[in-house]
Amino acid sequence: MVTFEHLTERRPQVSPEELLAGFRPSERFGEVSFETYRPDPQQPSQSAAVEALKKFAASMGQSPQGSGGFFSKLFGGGSKNPAAAQGMYLDGGFGVGKTHLLASLWHAADGPKAFGTFVEYTNLVGAMGFRNTVDALSKYKLVCIDEFELDDPGDTVLMSRLMRELSDAGVRLVATSNTLPGALGEGRFAAQDFKREIQVLADQFDVLRVDGEDYRHRGLEKAPNPVVPGTEEATVEEKFPANSRIAVDNFANVVEHLSQVHPSRYRQLVADLDGICWKNVEPITRQDIALRFVVLADRLYDRDLPIVSSGVPFDQVFTEEMMAGGYQKKYFRAVSRLTALAREAATGERA
């Protein structure tokens, strides 16, 4: 028999040490490799990215060239050598496999290393403090930053400073994003006022362009329709094995609950579950809640949790203004991932 519980009754407590221990690829990417990445033959940049990252992983045992790390070049020391780059940046649309490639690099690289999303690193600073975070991450040889996005001036300055100190400590940095480094922050805040900080970030990476279409929907049928209201639990009983643990909630209650749980705890919020059931999904109208919901969508996708839902389909969960605004790439990624999880619940095929 399926066990039902509620996300809204979960209030996980996570220590800074537990947060740091969690900086590794999620279950979805726990065993990936360059060999399991399937490049689209129509997109040669994907194969080129694999080869470049393999070389980068092989170079991890070599001493950095130049002096003082590549951030010191901003202040007159040395010159950047692209052939021996300290940092790499994978730029491409959502669904082209950037996270798979980044996780493959993490698995291939030797030595202590960290893997997390941009949001998780900013949350780590909030939990541990800036200096303690620098001290902890400076012990790593490699720091991987997935879904690199700058949403406000505070994050711009924070990550600029964090990356500068890590680089000067000899840590190598690799990031993924769907925005070129020099364009980070565009449409979100007064980017011109923070041009120097943004340029600091842009100067740290050799860019690898990864082209292609969203593999989650490549050649697949249209997303399934939401289930009929009142049939949600019955659909879960039909689609999931008898020993599954499913969180079933009214969608409005989940959205409200997100404002009471720090995003750094969303990974623990969905831990030990096998799926999600949301009743009466409706558009989110507040931007702050929408951005929190994006983080939850990422954690659900990380855990590969199929979703059964009623109400509006996931391509309508964000307003038209949001989908056309400065955070649109975040929202499109969330829609892509939620749709894949809904399809998985309907068909049983992994998202």
Stockholm file with secondary structure:
# STOCKHOLM 1.0

chainA/1-351         MVTFEHLTERRPQVSPEELLAGFRPSERFGEVSFETYRPDPQQPSQSAAVEALKKFAASMGQSPQGSGGFFSKLFGGGSKNPAAAQGMYLDGGFGVGKTHLLASLWHAADGPKAFGTFVEYTNLVGAMGFRNTVDALSKYKLVCIDEFELDDPGDTVLMSRLMRELSDAGVRLVATSNTLPGALGEGRFAAQDFKREIQVLADQFDVLRVDGEDYRHRGLEKAPNPVVPGTEEATVEEKFPANSRIAVDNFANVVEHLSQVHPSRYRQLVADLDGICWKNVEPITRQDIALRFVVLADRLYDRDLPIVSSGVPFDQVFTEEMMAGGYQKKYFRAVSRLTALAREAATGERA
#=GR chainA/1-351 SS CCEEECGGGCCCCCCHHHHHHTCSCCGGGTTCCTTTCCCCTTCHHHHHHHHHHHHHHHGGGSCCSSSSTGGGGGGTCCCCCGGGCSEEEEECCTTSSHHHHHHHHHHHSCSSEEEEEHHHHHHHHHHHCHHHHHHHHTTCSEEEEESCCCCSHHHHHHHHHHHHHHHHTTCEEEEEESSCGGGTTTTTSCGGGGHHHHHHHHTTCEEEECCCCCTTTTTCCCCCCCBCTTCHHHHHHHHSCTTCEEEEEEHHHHHHHHTTSCGGGHHHHTTTCSEEEEEEECCBCCHHHHHHHHHHHHHHHHHTCCEEEEESCGGGSBCHHHHTSTTHHHHHHHHHHHHHHHHHHHHCCCC
#=GC SS_cons         CCEEECGGGCCCCCCHHHHHHTCSCCGGGTTCCTTTCCCCTTCHHHHHHHHHHHHHHHGGGSCCSSSSTGGGGGGTCCCCCGGGCSEEEEECCTTSSHHHHHHHHHHHSCSSEEEEEHHHHHHHHHHHCHHHHHHHHTTCSEEEEESCCCCSHHHHHHHHHHHHHHHHTTCEEEEEESSCGGGTTTTTSCGGGGHHHHHHHHTTCEEEECCCCCTTTTTCCCCCCCBCTTCHHHHHHHHSCTTCEEEEEEHHHHHHHHTTSCGGGHHHHTTTCSEEEEEEECCBCCHHHHHHHHHHHHHHHHHTCCEEEEESCGGGSBCHHHHTSTTHHHHHHHHHHHHHHHHHHHHCCCC
//
